[in-house]
Amino acid sequence: MDEELLELQRQFEFAQQAKSSIRLSERNVVELVQKLQQLGIIDFDLLHTTSGKEYITPEQLRKEMAAEIRKLGRVSLIDLADITGVDLYHVETQAGHIVSNDSTLMLINGEIISNSYWDIVAEEINERLQECSQIVLAEIAAQLQVGSELVVSVLEPRLGTLVKGRLEGGQLYTPAYVARVSAMVRGAARGIFVPTNLSALWNSLQDLLQETDGASGVAVEGSFFQSLFNGLVKEGEILGSLRAGVHWTPSVFAMAQKECVDSFLSQNSYISYEALQKLGIPQPVQYLQARYPEGIPLVTLFVHPSIIEMLDASAEDAIERGSWMDSLSVLPASFGSQDASKILSLCPSVQKSLKSSKAIILGESYIFSNGFVKDLFDHLEKGIETLNLPAFASTGQSDNLHVIKDASVRHDTLPESNETGTGKQAVEKGSKKKKGKFTGNTKVEAAESDPDYHELAPTKSKKNQKKGKAPTSLQLSDSKLGLRKDDRMEESHNAISEEWLIPKIMALIPDLEEQGIGDPETILAPLASYLRPMLLNSLKERRKAAFTQNAQRMKRVLDNLQHKIDESFLNIQLYEKALDLFEDDPSTSVLLHKHLLRTTATSMVDTLLLDLDIHNKLRNGMEVEEPQKPKKSEPASLSPGDRAALAKSLARPLSVKALALVEALEAKRVETFMTALRAIAEESGLILKKLDKKLERSLLHSYRKDLTSQISDETDPISLLPKVVSLLYVQIHGRALQAPGRAISIAVSRLKDKLDDPAFKVLADYQAATVALLALMSGTTSSEEDCTSDRILSKRELLENLVPALKGLVLGTSQP
């Protein structure tokens, strides 16, 4: 067998040494290898080298890489790719296999590093540490070109073995240096006697170390000091308590705190939280409750139960006497109103009285017996009963009476004078009495004789005020003009205010001044606030009775208003139809729309607002004199300020609609006014009758008959022209035209195609003569008066000569 093997070896050697007559190219070799792989003869992976002339197996590549790693200890994958001559991709793949199978290796940032390399690095770091006493890990990481976290993870398992030192806050320290700094921390901490923030202490120690070590020293992190400090506290070398990691309270200070709190509380039976905070106790309530479980925490104080016993005795005495008491006058000066309120609620006698309705607590610190409050209410109620209902109107309502004073005289629907108000002012001037003590019935007499009982709301009218203007009414806020729908009591709310009640109560309780209270209003304000709803409720009942009495008058006012609105609304609808004839002329159309709004619509709004104001007063229980029927020739007339004031005086939903209606009078289209009118009619319950064909014919007939009568009786040649033009539009177009003087010429020109030439010539000549006469009259001055009067007389005679022809034109023309 051996001989056969030797023979085969000789033959193989001979074959290798023999020169082949056929040579294979590199391409043929590559194809041959690929064919062998396809046939499965070569069943293992082959990798190309970067030169492309060699094949290498993955196992061989791993062996060569492992050899380089053992040789160098730390090698990058790029260097391995250059050394092995294999593409970097294959090197990275095999590097993953090598590291996963060998726990002593790590792949970091494209480098394979062995543990032996780190052992060498650790030995070098230890040598340097022993020389410098401290090393910053960031410098080591920069030198090694790795991250600080990696350096920390490598050094921690080698501390105490290869590296003789302590790792803290990103720095390495030798045991001697740690002992030195620990001694500094111990000495500094033992020298502290008040609560201190340790961060400031560490800054001082850092400065000290910097001065000691000089320029060669490395800045020590505060965490290193903190770690040493925590160790000293744990070992008991430093006594005290640490809060939130940085707030240090020495035990000697805590003992002084305890003695101070115990001393103050035992002497005064209370202590304030502010005092504890000044002593450095951050949570005083929890501190006191833990130390004194029998104590009672208030809002700003902590009290002993003996304080409650003292206050309870005083409160019980005041309730039994039917009087009142200010708990702050019994308690020490450090007590606030909130503390007094809470401690009052803890008194047994107060709790019992509140439960049985024998007493009430007002203004946090005042306790009043129920009998005392009832007696005071009875006196105030008697004083209010002497008042007339109109006196309860709010300031806004008082202004409104003066706003519509001039208009109401012309309309004859409101009182003509305000004698009640002037009488009250006279009483106020002559009924002031000197201050004094009031007891028994004398208190009632003093309250009833006080002028303020007879005038709750001061009047703001001025004697020299111009007619129709109310400078203050437009500035009134809507909150003063009847916001509540159910009972309309806002006027009395404004009248019986707490400010009004306070002087009344002072007159009934003169002992407030006798007791020398510095600010009596601090007592009276809560009492007035408590009594005010009761007095308002009493007034509300009286208002209800007055409202029942005024119900019939309110119905009559609404019925009369409905009748007036029916007539005015039908007329404005009739006049509105004539405006359609001028829609093709925008400027004239706007002129006619504004004229209709200034005349018919304005008169209608004035009537509506005046009657709604009367209805509102009756509904609020105010006395309004029975209105007289106004003359037809004297319609209601208000200024814009009057209308706005009356609109604001109504209840809120109706007031908004009324203000919109007043604003619509200044619009350029009648449609805007009609929309606002329908809104207020719906809100107030009024019905607006629509103009149908039958009513239109009836109204046109009446309008034509009235115009004919006026033209027949008219003697003023200037006033005749607009009436003639209106009658011509009724006869020709069947429309009732209301045109201002500036639109007469345009209205006349529109009739040219509807009249024959002679008739139109008469109308045009009359119109031209009228214009000329008016121009002369308006242009006359004192210097030209003599020379112009003759021309005016001449033009007037010419105009009067044309009157018969003009009257004959309309009175003799039959309707087409």
DAJO-V667351 format. One record per helix or strand of 2 or more residues. SS is the DSSP state (H for helix, E for strand). FROM is the first residue (numbers start at 0). TO is the last residue. If there is no record, write none. Layout:
BEGIN
SS_FROM_TO + SS_FROM_TO
END
This chain:
BEGIN
H_1_16 + H_25_38 + E_46_48 + E_54_55 + H_57_71 + E_73_75 + H_76_83 + H_87_100 + E_104_107 + E_110_113 + H_114_131 + E_133_135 + H_136_143 + H_147_155 + E_165_167 + E_170_172 + H_174_189 + E_195_196 + H_197_215 + H_221_234 + E_239_242 + E_246_249 + H_250_267 + E_269_271 + H_272_277 + H_283_290 + E_295_296 + E_300_302 + H_304_319 + E_323_325 + H_326_329 + H_336_344 + H_347_354 + E_358_361 + E_365_368 + H_369_384 + H_388_391 + H_394_402 + H_404_410 + H_418_429 + H_440_448 + H_450_452 + H_472_474 + H_477_479 + H_489_494 + H_497_507 + H_510_513 + H_520_548 + H_550_581 + H_585_618 + H_639_648 + H_651_663 + H_669_683 + H_692_712 + H_716_732 + H_740_748 + H_756_777 + H_784_810
END
